[in-house]
Amino acid sequence: MSEEVHTGTITLWLGTRGYGFIKDDVPSYKGVFLHARDLPNGMKDIAEGTKVSFKIGERNGKPLARDVHIIA
């Protein structure tokens, strides 16, 4: 788990399923999984192309976005 704050862009959001992926601006990860429960302030949906900051956790050995915030 990384406490480092990353920035990236929502590349895919499947609102009906409640998850999507973030493309990290630093190419250390191909795509970081994002679950709706990790969206800020109880949001349920987010537009593809939205810039976000996030930390990277891990679930089942794969990267998972947490502490997600929209960059204005």
Contact map, one row per residue, 1 for C-alpha under 8 A:
111000000000000000000000000000000000000000000000000000011100000000000000
111110000000000000000000000000000000000000000000000000111000000000000000
111110000000000000000000000000000000000000000000000000110000000000000000
011111000000000000000000000000000000000000000000000000110000000000000000
011111100000000000000000000000000000000000000000000011110000000000000000
000111110000000000000001110000000000000000000000000011110000000000000000
000011111000000000000001110000000000000000000000001111000000000000000000
000001111100000000000111110000000000000000000000001110000000000000000000
000000111110000000000111100000000000000000000001111100000000000000000000
000000011111100000011110000000000000000000000111111100000000000000000000
000000001111100000011110000000000000000000000001100000000000000000000000
000000000111110000011100000000000000000000000001000000000000000000000000
000000000111111001111000000000000000000000001111000000000000000000000000
000000000001111111110000000000000000000000000000000000000000000000000000
000000000000111111110000000000000000000000011100000000000000000000000000
000000000000011111000000000000000000000000000000000000000000000000000000
000000000000011111100000000000000000000000000000000000000000000000000000
000000000000111111110000000000000011000000011000000000000000000000000000
000000000000111011111000000000001111000000000000000000000000000000000000
000000000111111001111100000000001110000000000000000000000000000000000000
000000000111100000111110000000111100000000000000000000000000000000000000
000000011111000000011111000000111100000000000000000000000000000010000000
000000011110000000001111100011110000000000000000000000000000000000000000
000001111000000000000111111111110000000000000000000000000000000000000000
000001111000000000000011111000000000000000000000000000000000000000000000
000001110000000000000001111110000000000000000000000000000000000000000000
000000000000000000000001111111000000000000000000000000000000000000000000
000000000000000000000001011111000000000000000000000000000000000000000000
000000000000000000000011011111110000000000000000000000000000000000000000
000000000000000000000011001111110000000000000000000000000000000000000000
000000000000000000001111000011111000000000000000000000000000000000000000
000000000000000000001111000011111100000000000000000000010000001110000000
000000000000000000111100000000111110000000000000000000000000001110000000
000000000000000000111100000000011111010000000000000000000000000111000000
000000000000000001110000000000001111111000000000000000000000000010000000
000000000000000001100000000000000111111000111000000000000000000000000000
000000000000000000000000000000000011111001010000000000000000000000000000
000000000000000000000000000000000111111100000000000000000000000011110000
000000000000000000000000000000000011111111110000000000000000000000111000
000000000000000000000000000000000000011111100000000000000000000000111100
000000000000000000000000000000000000001111100000000000000000000000000000
000000000000000000000000000000000000101111110000000000000000000000000000
000000000000000000000000000000000001001111111100000000000000000000000000
000000000000001001000000000000000001101001111100000000000000000000000000
000000000000101001000000000000000001000000111110000000000000000000000000
000000000100101000000000000000000000000000111111010000000000000000000000
000000000100100000000000000000000000000000001111110000000000000000000000
000000001111100000000000000000000000000000000111110000000000000000000000
000000001110000000000000000000000000000000000011111000000000000000000000
000000001100000000000000000000000000000000000111111100000000000000000110
000000111100000000000000000000000000000000000000111110000000000000000111
000000111100000000000000000000000000000000000000011111000000000000011110
000011110000000000000000000000000000000000000000001111100000000000111110
000011100000000000000000000000000000000000000000000111110000000011111000
011111000000000000000000000000000000000000000000000011111000000011110000
111111000000000000000000000000010000000000000000000001111100001111000000
110000000000000000000000000000000000000000000000000000111110001111000000
100000000000000000000000000000000000000000000000000000011111111100000000
000000000000000000000000000000000000000000000000000000001111111100000000
000000000000000000000000000000000000000000000000000000000111110000000000
000000000000000000000000000000000000000000000000000000000111111000000000
000000000000000000000000000000000000000000000000000000000111111100000000
000000000000000000000000000000011000000000000000000000011110111110000000
000000000000000000000000000000011100000000000000000000011110011111000000
000000000000000000000100000000011110010000000000000001111000001111110000
000000000000000000000000000000000100010000000000000001111000000111110000
000000000000000000000000000000000000011100000000000011100000000011111000
000000000000000000000000000000000000011100000000000111100000000011111100
000000000000000000000000000000000000001100000000000111000000000000111110
000000000000000000000000000000000000000100000000011110000000000000011111
000000000000000000000000000000000000000000000000011110000000000000001111
000000000000000000000000000000000000000000000000001000000000000000000111
